[in-house]
Amino acid sequence: MDQIAITRTVTVAAGPFAAGHLGELTRLVPFEMVDDVLATTRRTQRRVRLLPARVVVYLLLAGCLFADCGYRQVWAKLVAGLRGLPVPDPSGSALRQARQRLGPAPLRALFDLLRGPAATGAVATVWWRGLLPVVIDGTMIAVADSPANLHRYVKHRCNNGGSGYPTLRLSALLTCGTRTVIDAVFDPSTTGETAQAERLARSLRAGMLLLADRNYCAADLITAFTATGANLLIRCKTGRRLPLIHRYRDGSWLSVIGGRHVRVIEARISITTTTGSHIGDYRLITTLLDPSRYPAADLVTLYHQRWEIETAYLELKSTILGGRVLRARTPDGVDQEIHALLIVYQLLRTAMVDATDSQPGLDPDRASFTTALNAARDQVVHAAGVIADTVIDLVGAIGERVLANLLPERRIRTKSRMIKRSNSKYQARGPNIDRRTYKATTSIDVITNDP
């Protein structure tokens, strides 16, 4: 019988640093970057242990790629492709102590280095009339029910008492076109989204167009947002009384909130399919006051991109975490894990944008996050692409897998959001959830009746 042998060469760091890698994603968070962060935060080990600080950083990042595994199992993934090398076999206790020695500061500093809009050539799909659409919103994440965590994080009250797990509130500022993280903050769930939004305003800049839902349409927040030089497109409650100062030709009108002139757009959106029509009324306010340059109907269409952050949270909580509770059992551990989660998300998004940029005109929305995640996991297990060759391949194995499994054009949403837990034996919203795709016709009518 004919046989063939496959010989594979793996290049990793030397000695006790060999296990410190993230597969091909190491190119986006290289050894030098991690070492610099450790030096800046004064977490570099005084003597080289079996678990150097750099290795522990990569262990925490790999823990987010393999959220269903304990850290002993994550370690096994990191060293699976290093057969023949004298790598240590630490106990679970040793891994825990190494994480505690490291603390949360290096992960925070690393996230600060990596956060921000992804560099992309897809200007037509990422930018809108010279502005960068960004979005802000919050979500809840469950943390481990441990005595240490309960000193900081609280449980929500339910009909039958308290919920099973304490929770934290995470708020993020994302770019709409690439879904990369510009900034993020998290606190106990007792801290509201608007309080977190005031802190996220530090990352808004002139040239950005902030999209947000009705929760953020408060006078003090609008003042804080506009002070950064960014423009706003925020949904507003239809029953809110706003003075009509001037009516524009496109049906929008000039008003004022908190001493700031805004333009108000009221529109009725209808989506018609073979199953019938769905109609909804929207009221938006914007600081873009020129109706000829920014027509009302175009702004209503653009506002739909606010939902990009919901997709990003789905990728964080469902695709990466698989709906699981965070594993850390101390507040410092939660700090570590949240920042590691954001870093891994940002790395995957960056790899996806690099891949779609290799094909001019390809929308970053066509890249599959699940495909990128699974490809990155494979590269870790094989310790592949850890150190780049002299010729840099921006696409790489992850990008090749993404380009080979592009998503179809996004379908039109005709229903409100539904929660459906994967692989659940319980029905989330009734027995019949129609998930078929229909050809749809969308119409936007700007309402011109005086308020």
C-alpha positions in Angstrom: 0.0 0.0 0.0 1.4 3.4 -1.0 2.1 5.8 1.9 3.0 9.4 2.2 4.6 11.3 5.1 3.8 14.9 6.0 6.6 16.8 7.7 5.7 20.1 9.4 8.1 22.7 10.8 6.9 24.8 13.7 8.7 28.0 14.8 7.9 29.3 18.2 9.7 31.1 21.0 12.6 29.3 22.7 12.7 27.7 26.2 9.9 28.2 28.7 8.4 30.9 26.4 7.5 28.3 23.7 3.9 27.7 25.0 3.2 31.5 24.8 1.5 32.0 21.5 -1.9 32.4 19.9 -1.3 30.6 16.6 -1.6 32.8 13.6 -3.2 35.6 15.7 0.2 36.0 17.4 1.2 38.2 14.4 -1.4 40.7 15.5 -0.3 40.6 19.1 3.4 39.8 18.8 5.8 38.9 21.6 7.4 42.4 21.6 4.0 44.1 22.2 3.2 41.8 25.1 6.7 42.3 26.6 6.4 46.0 26.3 3.0 46.0 28.1 4.4 43.8 30.8 7.3 46.2 31.3 5.0 49.2 31.3 2.7 47.7 33.9 5.7 46.3 35.9 4.5 42.7 35.6 7.7 41.2 34.0 8.9 38.3 36.2 12.1 38.9 38.2 13.3 35.5 37.3 12.2 33.2 34.5 9.7 30.7 35.9 8.2 27.7 34.2 5.2 30.1 33.6 6.7 33.4 32.5 4.3 36.4 32.5 4.3 36.6 28.7 3.1 33.0 28.5 0.3 33.7 31.0 -1.0 36.6 28.9 -1.3 34.2 25.9 -2.9 31.6 28.2 -5.6 34.1 29.1 -6.2 35.0 25.5 -6.4 31.4 24.4 -8.9 30.8 27.2 -11.3 33.0 25.3 -10.8 31.1 22.1 -11.6 27.9 24.1 -14.2 29.2 26.5 -15.6 25.7 27.0 -12.3 24.4 28.4 -10.7 24.8 31.9 -7.3 26.4 31.9 -5.5 23.0 32.2 -7.3 22.0 28.9 -6.4 25.4 27.4 -2.8 24.7 28.2 -3.0 21.4 26.5 -4.3 23.2 23.3 -1.3 25.6 23.5 1.3 22.8 23.7 -0.5 20.3 21.4 1.6 21.4 18.4 4.9 21.5 20.3 5.6 17.8 20.6 9.2 17.1 21.0 9.9 20.4 22.9 10.5 20.3 26.7 7.4 22.2 27.7 6.2 22.2 31.3 3.0 20.5 32.5 1.7 22.9 35.2 -1.0 21.9 37.6 -4.3 23.8 37.8 -3.1 25.4 41.0 0.1 26.7 39.3 -2.0 28.2 36.5 -4.3 29.9 38.9 -1.4 31.4 40.9 0.3 32.6 37.7 -2.9 34.4 36.7 -3.2 36.0 40.1 0.5 37.1 40.0 -0.2 38.8 36.6 -3.2 40.7 37.7 -5.6 42.6 35.3 -3.3 45.6 34.5 -1.4 44.0 31.5 -4.7 42.9 29.8 -6.1 46.4 30.2 -3.0 48.0 28.7 -3.0 45.5 25.8 -6.6 46.3 25.1 -5.8 50.0 25.0 -3.1 49.3 22.4 -5.4 47.2 20.2 -8.7 49.0 20.4 -9.8 51.5 17.7 -11.3 51.4 14.2 -9.7 48.9 11.9 -7.6 50.2 9.0 -9.5 49.3 5.8 -9.7 50.2 2.2 -13.5 49.5 2.0 -14.3 53.2 2.2 -17.6 52.9 0.4 -19.0 50.4 2.9 -17.4 51.7 6.1 -17.7 55.5 5.7 -20.8 57.5 4.9 -20.5 60.9 3.1 -17.1 61.5 4.7 -18.2 60.5 8.2 -17.4 57.3 10.2 -20.6 55.8 11.6 -20.1 54.5 15.1 -22.5 53.0 17.6 -22.8 52.9 21.4 -24.9 50.5 23.4 -24.7 48.2 26.5 -25.3 44.5 27.3 -25.3 42.3 30.4 -22.9 39.4 31.0 -23.2 36.8 33.8 -20.2 36.2 36.1 -19.4 33.3 38.4 -21.5 33.0 41.5 -18.7 33.2 44.0 -18.4 35.0 47.4 -15.6 37.2 46.1 -17.7 38.3 43.0 -20.8 38.9 45.1 -18.9 41.6 46.9 -18.8 43.6 43.7 -21.5 42.2 41.4 -25.1 41.8 42.3 -27.9 39.5 41.2 -31.0 40.8 39.5 -34.4 40.3 41.2 -36.8 38.0 39.4 -40.3 36.8 40.0 -39.1 33.9 42.1 -36.4 35.8 43.9 -32.8 36.5 42.7 -31.3 35.3 39.4 -28.9 32.4 39.3 -25.8 34.5 38.7 -24.5 38.0 39.4 -24.1 40.2 36.3 -22.0 43.0 35.0 -22.9 45.7 32.4 -20.6 46.1 29.4 -21.0 49.2 27.2 -19.0 49.5 24.0 -18.3 52.0 21.2 -18.0 50.2 17.9 -17.4 51.2 14.2 -20.5 50.1 12.3 -18.7 49.0 9.0 -16.1 46.6 10.5 -17.6 46.1 14.1 -14.2 46.7 15.6 -14.1 48.0 19.2 -13.1 51.7 19.7 -13.6 51.7 23.5 -15.4 49.7 26.2 -16.2 49.9 29.9 -17.8 47.6 32.3 -19.3 47.9 35.8 -21.7 46.2 38.2 -25.2 46.1 36.6 -26.3 48.8 39.1 -24.4 51.3 36.9 -26.6 52.5 34.1 -25.8 52.7 30.4 -26.0 56.5 30.3 -23.3 56.8 33.1 -21.1 54.5 31.1 -21.8 56.4 27.9 -20.4 59.6 29.5 -17.1 57.8 30.0 -17.1 56.4 26.5 -17.5 59.9 25.1 -13.7 60.3 25.7 -13.2 58.2 22.5 -15.5 60.2 20.2 -13.8 62.4 17.7 -14.6 64.9 15.0 -15.5 63.1 11.8 -17.5 60.4 13.6 -21.3 60.0 13.4 -22.6 58.4 16.6 -25.7 56.2 16.3 -27.6 55.4 19.5 -31.1 54.3 20.7 -33.7 56.2 22.7 -31.9 55.6 26.0 -29.2 58.0 25.0 -31.4 60.9 23.9 -30.8 62.9 27.1 -29.9 66.6 27.1 -26.8 66.2 29.2 -25.5 63.2 27.1 -26.1 65.1 23.9 -24.1 68.0 25.3 -21.3 65.6 26.3 -21.3 63.9 22.9 -21.3 67.0 20.8 -18.5 68.6 22.9 -16.2 66.0 21.4 -16.8 67.3 17.8 -18.7 64.2 16.8 -22.1 64.3 15.0 -25.1 62.5 16.3 -28.0 60.4 14.9 -30.1 59.2 17.8 -33.6 57.8 18.1 -36.0 59.9 20.2 -39.3 59.0 21.9 -42.2 60.0 19.6 -44.1 61.5 22.5 -41.3 63.9 23.6 -42.3 67.6 23.1 -39.8 69.4 21.0 -40.3 72.9 19.7 -40.6 73.4 15.9 -38.3 76.3 14.9 -38.2 75.8 11.1 -39.4 73.2 8.6 -37.0 72.0 5.9 -38.0 71.0 2.4 -37.3 67.3 3.0 -39.9 67.2 5.8 -37.4 67.4 8.7 -37.5 70.3 11.1 -35.2 72.3 13.3 -35.5 72.1 17.0 -33.4 72.5 20.2 -32.4 70.1 23.0 -30.4 71.3 26.0 -29.5 74.5 24.2 -28.2 72.6 21.2 -29.9 72.9 17.7 -30.9 69.6 16.3 -32.7 68.4 13.3 -35.7 66.2 13.9 -36.8 63.5 11.4 -40.1 61.6 11.7 -40.5 58.7 9.3 -42.8 55.8 8.7 -41.0 52.7 7.5 -42.9 49.9 5.8 -41.5 46.5 4.7 -43.7 44.5 2.3 -43.2 40.8 1.6 -45.5 38.0 0.3 -46.7 37.5 3.9 -47.9 41.0 4.4 -46.6 44.4 5.5 -44.8 45.6 8.6 -45.0 49.3 9.5 -43.2 51.2 12.2 -42.7 54.9 13.1 -39.4 56.4 14.0 -38.3 59.8 15.3 -34.6 60.6 14.9 -32.6 63.7 16.0 -29.3 64.6 14.4 -26.8 67.4 14.6 -26.4 67.2 10.8 -28.4 70.3 10.0 -27.9 70.6 6.2 -30.9 68.8 4.6 -29.4 69.1 1.1 -26.2 67.3 2.0 -27.8 64.9 4.5 -31.4 64.1 3.3 -33.8 62.9 5.9 -34.6 59.6 4.1 -30.9 58.8 3.8 -30.4 59.3 7.5 -33.3 57.0 8.3 -31.7 54.3 6.1 -28.3 54.8 7.7 -29.8 54.5 11.2 -30.4 50.8 10.6 -26.6 50.3 11.1 -27.2 50.8 14.8 -28.0 47.1 14.9 -24.4 46.2 14.1 -23.6 46.4 17.8 -26.3 43.8 18.6 -24.5 41.4 16.1 -21.2 42.2 17.8 -22.6 41.3 21.3 -24.0 38.1 19.8 -20.6 37.2 18.6 -19.1 37.9 22.0 -21.7 36.2 24.2 -22.9 33.4 22.0 -20.2 32.6 19.4 -17.1 33.0 21.6 -18.6 32.3 25.1 -21.3 30.0 23.9 -23.7 31.5 26.3 -21.5 30.5 29.3 -20.9 32.4 32.5 -17.5 34.0 32.8 -15.2 31.5 34.6 -13.3 34.0 36.8 -14.2 33.8 40.5 -12.7 37.1 41.7 -13.2 40.7 40.6 -9.6 40.9 39.4 -10.1 37.7 37.4 -13.3 39.1 35.9 -11.3 42.2 34.9 -8.7 40.0 33.2 -11.3 37.9 31.4 -13.4 40.7 30.1 -10.3 42.5 28.6 -9.0 39.2 27.2 -12.4 38.6 25.6 -12.4 42.1 24.0 -8.8 41.6 22.8 -9.6 38.3 21.1 -12.7 39.7 19.6 -10.7 42.7 18.2 -8.0 40.3 16.8 -10.5 38.2 15.0 -12.2 41.3 13.6 -8.9 42.7 12.4 -8.0 39.4 10.7 -11.4 39.4 9.0 -10.9 42.9 7.7 -7.4 42.1 6.4 -9.0 39.2 4.5 -11.9 41.2 2.9 -9.6 44.0 2.1 -7.6 41.7 -0.2 -10.6 41.6 -2.6 -11.5 45.2 -3.6 -15.2 46.0 -3.2 -15.9 43.1 -0.8 -18.1 44.2 2.1 -16.6 43.3 5.5 -20.1 42.2 6.5 -19.6 39.1 4.2 -16.9 37.7 6.5 -18.1 35.0 8.9 -17.1 35.5 12.5 -17.7 31.8 13.3 -15.4 30.7 10.5 -12.7 33.1 11.7 -13.0 31.8 15.3 -12.8 28.1 14.3 -9.8 28.8 12.0 -8.0 30.6 14.8 -8.6 27.7 17.2 -7.1 25.3 14.6 -4.0 27.5 14.2 -3.5 27.5 18.0 -3.8 23.7 18.3 -1.2 23.3 15.5 1.0 26.1 16.7 0.9 27.3 13.1 1.9 30.8 11.9 3.2 31.9 15.3 6.2 33.7 13.9 5.7 35.4 10.5 8.0 34.7 7.5 10.1 37.5 5.9 7.2 38.0 3.5 4.1 39.0 5.4 0.9 37.5 4.3 -1.9 39.7 5.6 -4.6 37.1 4.6 -3.1 34.1 6.2 -4.8 30.8 6.9 -7.6 32.4 8.9 -8.3 34.9 6.0 -8.2 32.1 3.4 -10.8 30.2 5.4 -12.9 33.3 5.7 -12.7 34.1 2.0 -13.6 30.5 1.1 -16.8 30.7 3.3 -18.2 34.2 2.6 -21.7 34.9 3.9 -24.5 35.8 1.5 -25.8 39.3 1.2 -27.6 40.2 4.4 -31.3 39.6 4.4 -33.8 42.2 5.4 -35.1 42.0 9.0 -38.9 42.0 9.0 -39.6 41.2 12.7 -38.5 42.5 16.0 -35.6 40.8 17.8 -36.2 37.3 19.1 -34.1 35.4 21.6 -33.5 31.8 20.8 -31.0 29.9 22.8 -29.0 27.4 20.6 -29.6 23.7 21.2 -32.3 24.4 23.7 -35.2 22.1 24.3 -37.4 25.1 25.3 -39.2 27.4 22.9 -38.0 31.0 23.3 -40.9 32.8 21.6 -43.7 30.4 20.8 -43.7 27.1 18.9 -43.5 28.6 15.4 -40.7 31.0 14.5 -40.5 31.7 10.8 -36.8 32.0 9.8 -37.3 31.9 6.1 -36.0 34.6 3.8 -38.5 36.7 1.8 -38.0 39.1 -1.0 -38.9 42.5 0.5 -39.7 46.0 -0.6 -38.9 48.8 1.8 -40.4 52.2 1.7 -39.5 55.3 3.9 -42.0 58.1 4.1 -40.9 61.2 6.0 -43.8 62.5 8.1 -44.4 66.2 7.6 -47.3 66.8 10.0 -46.5 69.5 12.5 -45.7 68.1 16.0 
